[in-house]
Amino acid sequence: MILTPSLRKLALTTHVIFSIGWIGAVLVFLALAATGLTSQEEGLVRAVYLVMDLITWWVIVPLALGGFLTGIISSIGTRWGLFQYYWVVIKLVLTLLSTIVLMIHTQPIGQLSVAAASSAPFGATLQKTQLQMVIASGAALLVLIVLTVLSVYKPRGLTRYGQRKQRKDIETLTIRPAAH
Ligand code: HEM
């Protein structure tokens, strides 16, 4: 089903807000994760991990799910389709993978925030998890930037399904008798 021009604009606006918002939130997360890893101030480190857990659940997860959902609507509701262009398929796969990896990381993020909230000293045992947060958010940022570049440049490549569909659409148009 193709969206009307005004609904398409609404879907695209929402999609850009969610997906580009996701990038901004991951940037903030990366800054916090780097501070948590390198700072010597225990109070600051604890605060950082408490905030990271909050922004994960209240900002990053909703933006990721919203970006994914509005991306699907913007695809099936327009001539782009979901499986006709490689750039859309790549976005679908990378966004899906990024969202799954994000959901897996909510567990170690939760671990860090529980440790930050407890009165026990912030142990060296968590250092690996702290480093993991910096690496994961840096990698997520790179993937999200690649997705944005793909979205704006929209490389032409059609999938096999896309080629078949376009051929069929042209045939339907040429076979249809002229209206009197
Ligand atoms: C984090 C992930 C994503 C980012 C950063 C992102 C970013 C963007 C941006 C900036 C645009 C506007 C481009 C323009 O109009 O010039 C756009 C459009 C679009 N996106 Fe995404 N997107 C993401 C995920 C997805 C997903 C999962 C899909 C679906 C598989 C998708 C499908 C589309 C489509 C079809 C358009 C064009 C819509 C139209 O022309 O009306 N996007 N995206």
Residues whose N, C-alpha, C, O or C-beta is under 5 A from the ligand:
A	BS01	HEM	R8 L12 V16 S19 I20 G67 F68 G71 I72 S74 S75 T78 W80 V88 K91 L92 T95 L144 L147 T148 S151 V152
